Amino acid sequence: MKIKPHTTGDSFPLLKRKRISNTGILLMITILLFFTLYFASTIYFKSSNFAKYSVFFNLLNNKAHLLLLALGLTVVLITGSIDISVGSVTGLVSMVIATMLTQEGVDAIWTIPASLAIGIVFGAVQGFLVAYIEIQPFIVTLSGLFFARGMISVINAVSVPISDKTFMSWSGAKVFIPFLYNERKNGTLDIAYLTPASIIAIVVLIILIITLKKTKFGRALYAVGGNPQSALLMGINVRKTKFMAHVLCGLLAGIGGFLFTLLSPSGNPGNGVAYEIDAISSSVIGGVMLSGGVGLPIGTLFGVLINSLIERVVPLLGITEASWPRIITSAFLFIFIVLQSLFIGAGSKKGLKLTLQRWMTNLRHVFSRRKKNQPSS
Amino acid sequence: MNKVVVQIKRFFSRLIVIFQRLFSILETPLRKIFGHKLAIPLLVLTAVIVQNIISTPNFFDISIKNGLLSGYIPSIMDEAGELLIITLGMTLVIAVSGGVDLSVGPIMAIAASFCGLLLNGSEYRTDVFQNPYILALFIGLLAGVLCGAFNGIMVSYLKIQPMIATLILFTAGRSIAKLITHGQTIYIMNPVYKYLGVQIPGVPIRTTILISLLFVILVTLLVKLTSLGLYVQSVGINGSAARLVGLNSNAVKFMAFVICGLLAGVAGLVGSSGVGSVNSGELGMSIEMDAILAVALGGNSLSGGKFSIAGSVIGAYTIQAITTTLYAMNVRPDQLNVFKALIIVVIIVASSEIFKERIKRLIRRILSSIPKSSKKTTVVGGCSDEN
C-alpha cells in the first residue's frame, strides 16, 4: 500500500505532484536563460553564424579553463566556503609551465604533474587554514591570491612565449565531432570540434557530477554546506570535508591553469587576472547559492556558457569598448544574487515556495474577484 | 664522565626552575601587555621602525624642502593618506557586518572619474576648469555615496553577504569608470586641482596628511560623540539581538556602507589630485587588500563586533611603513604582494582563537612535564653530592 505524502492544504497542484527544489528552479532559470540568449542571438545576428555547430562548440572551447575554475568554486561554495585565489593560481601555473618549457628545457610531460602539484599545494594550505585554524576563507584565499600573483613576478616579470613542440601540438590539437558540420560558402566543410582542453573539462565535469551525486564525500559536501552543526551531529567530519573541498578546488584550479596555458601558450604576468570573479559569477549564475549547501555542477556548465556567450555577443552589438562585457556579466551576477536572496527569503529554505504560493494565491484572488464581479456587473 | 652528565642535568634543572619562576612572576604583566587590543599593531609598528632605524640612521630627520616638510616619516604619512581614509570606512563596515567592502578601489576610480570629467569637459588635457571646482568635488563625493548606498541596500535590505554584494561593484566598478572617461587618462593641469593631494600654498605640511588626520578626527568624533559607534558594535556582535532591543539594524548597516562609500570617494579625489590625473585603471589598485590588512593588523576582529579606530590608524601606518621599507630593500612593487600575503597569514593565524588555545595547551603541557623530570634530577643530584 502506498502511503500518501503529507501535504498542507493550500499549495498549488504543480508543486504538490512533483516537488521542485530551489536548486531545480535556479538551474531551470539558468538553462532557459542560456538557450533564450543563444536563440535570440541566432536570430538577431544572422551574419555571424550562431546557427553553426562549430560556433556552439567554440563557446566551450574558449572557456574550458573557466569551466574547471568554476567547478572548483562550485565545490567550495557548496561547503559554504569560498576560494578567490583560483585566478592567480591559473596565472602562476601558466607562468611556471612557460618557464619550465622555455628557460629550463624540461620535457613537456612534466608540466602536467607540476601544475597539479601547484594547485594541490595552494588548496591544501588554504584548506588547512580555513578548516583547522578556522580563519575566514575569504581572508585566507585573498592572501593566497596576492601570494600567487606576487610569485608570478618573482618567477618572471616579463612575458615568456612557449615554443615547445610537444606542448604546441597538444595546444593545437582538435578532435572533430562526426556528423556535426555546416557547409561554408566556398564548399568546404566547417566541422564542429572540441579541443583536448574542453574534453578534459567535460570529463572532469562528469566525474564531478557523479561524485557530488553518488559518493559519500559528495553528499557530505552538501551536508556541511547546508548546516555544519547538524552535519557534525550526523557524524560527518566537517573539518576534513572542508579541507578536502579546498584541496579539490586547488586541484581543479591547477588543471584549469594547465588548460589555460593550452589555450594561450605563453606565460604572462597578467594571465588570469580577475578569473576568480568570472568563475564565481559563472557558478552563481549556474545556481550555486553563496550561503552554501545548494548547487549543481551541470548548472555551472551553463553559467560558463552564458559567460562565454556574453563575451562573444557584446562586440557584435557594435560596442567597441572593452569594459562592457564585464559590466554585463556583473549585471547578470547582480540579478542572480538578488534572485537568490529573494529565494532564500528571510532565511528559510522554503522561502521560494512560500513566495510563489503567496503570488499564486494573490493571482487567484484577483481572478476569482473578476469572475465574481463579471456576472454581477 | 658520569659526573659531567649529572652536572649538566643539574644545570638544566636549575635553569628550568629559574625560568619557571621568571615566568610566574612575569605572567600577569605579560598577559596584560599582550592581552591589550593595541599590543600586536604597536609591536609590529615598533619592529618595522627599529628595522628602519638600523638600515637608515637618518630615519627620524625632518627637514623643510621647497616649503614642505620632508623626511621618512612625513613621506610615510603622506603615502598612507588614502589608505588611512579607506581604512576608517573599512573598519566600520567590518565591525557592522563581519564582511568586507571589496569595492573601495573601484569607487575611488568612479568618484575621481566623475570629478575629472566635470573639470575637464570633453578634453583630456586642459588647465582650465570647465565647471566650478566645488561642484566637481561634490559630484565626485556624491558618486561615492551612491556606490556605498548601492552596496548598503544589497547588504542590509536584500540580506546578501557583504563580500558578494560588493563583488558586483568590484567587478563592474573599474569598467564603469573607464566608460566615464572613455578609457583614457584625464590630465588636469590646473594647479588648484593639486591643492587636495599635494600642497596648499603656504602650508608646510602636505594636504594628504592634514586631510587624512582630519577624517580620523571626524570619524572618531562621530563614533564617540554620537551613538553610532555603539550601534555599530551591537549590530556587529548580534544583529538580530540588536533588532530585538529596538535598533534598526538594517539602517545601521546601510549607514556604515554609505560612510565607507563617502570615504572611498574622498580617497579617490585625494589620490587623483596627488598625481594630477585620473587613471581609472590604476587609481586605488588593490587598496582594498591593504585596507583589510590594516584593519586586521589594528587588532580588530574580522568577524565583526568591537572595533577600535586607533588600532586601524596604527594598522594603516604600519602597512605603509612596511611597504616603504620593502621598497627601500629593492623589492619590486609587483613582488610586494608575496610579503604582504605572508604577513597577513602570520598575523591572522597568530591572532586566531584556535591557534592561541593550541599554543596555550602546548605551553601547559611542557610546563607540566618539566617539574617531574626536574625533581628527579635534583634527587639524583643530591645523592651525588653526598657521595
Boltz contact constraints between the chains, C-beta under 6 A:
constraints:
  - contact:
      token1: [A, 133]
      token2: [B, 349]
      max_distance: 6.0
  - contact:
      token1: [A, 133]
      token2: [B, 352]
      max_distance: 6.0
  - contact:
      token1: [A, 133]
      token2: [B, 354]
      max_distance: 6.0
  - contact:
      token1: [A, 133]
      token2: [B, 355]
      max_distance: 6.0
  - contact:
      token1: [A, 134]
      token2: [B, 354]
      max_distance: 6.0
  - contact:
      token1: [A, 135]
      token2: [B, 348]
      max_distance: 6.0
  - contact:
      token1: [A, 135]
      token2: [B, 352]
      max_distance: 6.0
  - contact:
      token1: [A, 136]
      token2: [B, 302]
      max_distance: 6.0
  - contact:
      token1: [A, 138]
      token2: [B, 163]
      max_distance: 6.0
  - contact:
      token1: [A, 143]
      token2: [B, 341]
      max_distance: 6.0
  - contact:
      token1: [A, 143]
      token2: [B, 344]
      max_distance: 6.0
  - contact:
      token1: [A, 143]
      token2: [B, 345]
      max_distance: 6.0
  - contact:
      token1: [A, 146]
      token2: [B, 337]
      max_distance: 6.0
  - contact:
      token1: [A, 146]
      token2: [B, 341]
      max_distance: 6.0
  - contact:
      token1: [A, 147]
      token2: [B, 338]
      max_distance: 6.0
  - contact:
      token1: [A, 147]
      token2: [B, 341]
      max_distance: 6.0
  - contact:
      token1: [A, 149]
      token2: [B, 337]
      max_distance: 6.0
  - contact:
      token1: [A, 150]
      token2: [B, 335]
      max_distance: 6.0
  - contact:
      token1: [A, 150]
      token2: [B, 337]
      max_distance: 6.0
  - contact:
      token1: [A, 150]
      token2: [B, 338]
      max_distance: 6.0
  - contact:
      token1: [A, 151]
      token2: [B, 338]
      max_distance: 6.0
  - contact:
      token1: [A, 153]
      token2: [B, 334]
      max_distance: 6.0
  - contact:
      token1: [A, 153]
      token2: [B, 335]
      max_distance: 6.0
  - contact:
      token1: [A, 154]
      token2: [B, 335]
      max_distance: 6.0
  - contact:
      token1: [A, 277]
      token2: [B, 171]
      max_distance: 6.0
  - contact:
      token1: [A, 290]
      token2: [B, 161]
      max_distance: 6.0
  - contact:
      token1: [A, 290]
      token2: [B, 164]
      max_distance: 6.0
  - contact:
      token1: [A, 323]
      token2: [B, 175]
      max_distance: 6.0
  - contact:
      token1: [A, 323]
      token2: [B, 178]
      max_distance: 6.0
  - contact:
      token1: [A, 323]
      token2: [B, 179]
      max_distance: 6.0
  - contact:
      token1: [A, 326]
      token2: [B, 175]
      max_distance: 6.0
  - contact:
      token1: [A, 327]
      token2: [B, 172]
      max_distance: 6.0
  - contact:
      token1: [A, 327]
      token2: [B, 175]
      max_distance: 6.0
  - contact:
      token1: [A, 330]
      token2: [B, 168]
      max_distance: 6.0
  - contact:
      token1: [A, 330]
      token2: [B, 171]
      max_distance: 6.0
  - contact:
      token1: [A, 330]
      token2: [B, 172]
      max_distance: 6.0
  - contact:
      token1: [A, 333]
      token2: [B, 168]
      max_distance: 6.0
  - contact:
      token1: [A, 334]
      token2: [B, 168]
      max_distance: 6.0
  - contact:
      token1: [A, 337]
      token2: [B, 160]
      max_distance: 6.0
  - contact:
      token1: [A, 338]
      token2: [B, 158]
      max_distance: 6.0
  - contact:
      token1: [A, 341]
      token2: [B, 158]
      max_distance: 6.0
  - contact:
      token1: [A, 341]
      token2: [B, 159]
      max_distance: 6.0
  - contact:
      token1: [A, 341]
      token2: [B, 160]
      max_distance: 6.0
